[in-house]
Amino acid sequence: MDASGLLQFQMNGSFGLLTDIAEGASDAEWKARPFPRANLIGFTVWHGARTIDWAVNCVMRGAPELVDDAKWNDLRLGEAMFGAGTSRETADAVARSIPRARVAAYVKALRQEVVPWLTALPNDELAKTIDLRARQASKPEYMTPSAWAEIEDLDGIPGWQFLARPCISHIRVHYGELKSQLEALRAAAPA
């Protein structure tokens, strides 16, 4: 089986879903909270993109994340990391300070980097077990107790599963959540 081909197909889908929300939401919706305990729409889209950057670049490739480049550094915000274990206040600050057009551009740039890498990745690399602690050694801020509590179940799994869970399944869960939240916001908006 061509695991990297399947993951590439699914990863392209994840980028498409994130782009759909980033480009389809209004600026007001980007900063909206659909119900009292929900995250702001913009944070969830940003979190999806940051999760892919973290998973592919920091963990799988052992390389700098795209947001480490000066061109994208404005997408890093305080203690937000990649969204795992982030406080509500920090999550809100992300949506309120990082415009949706900027996140959409980041998703596009990330896609242009990730898909070719995945296309060239040999299947045997995907079978290797992920030592998450070792792979995150260069990013100690990713090992805070609140962040680790969110990702520790990804430690020790094969690379194909590591990519499939946060970069594919997790994105689809958030996409369904975002679509229903946007529908609720739009239904409640004055006509």
VENMOQUI-V214269 format. One line per field, one symbol per residue. ss: DSSP state (H for helix, E for strand, C for the rest). psi: psi as a letter, one per 30 degrees, with the letter a starting at -180 (. if undefined). Layout:
BEGIN
ss->???
psi->???
END
This chain:
BEGIN
ss->CCHHHHHHHHHHHHHHHHHHHHHHCCHHHHCCCCCCCCCCHHHHHHHHHHHHHHHHHHHHHCCCCHHHCCCCHHHCCHHHCCCCCCCHHHHHHHHHHCCHHHHHHHHHHHHHHHHHHHHHCCHHHHCCECCHHHHCCCCHHHHCHHHHHHHHHHCCCEHHHHHHHHHHHHHHHHHHHHHHHHHHHHHHCCC
psi->kieeeeeeeeeeeeeeeeeeeefflleeeegljelegllkeeeeeeeeeeeeeeeeeeeefhlkleffkefgfffkjbgfcgfkgkleeeeeeeeffjleeeeeeeeeeeefeeeeeeefkkefeffkkjjeeefgefifffgleeeeefffffkglleeeeeedefdeeeeeeeeeeeeeeeeeeefkk.
END
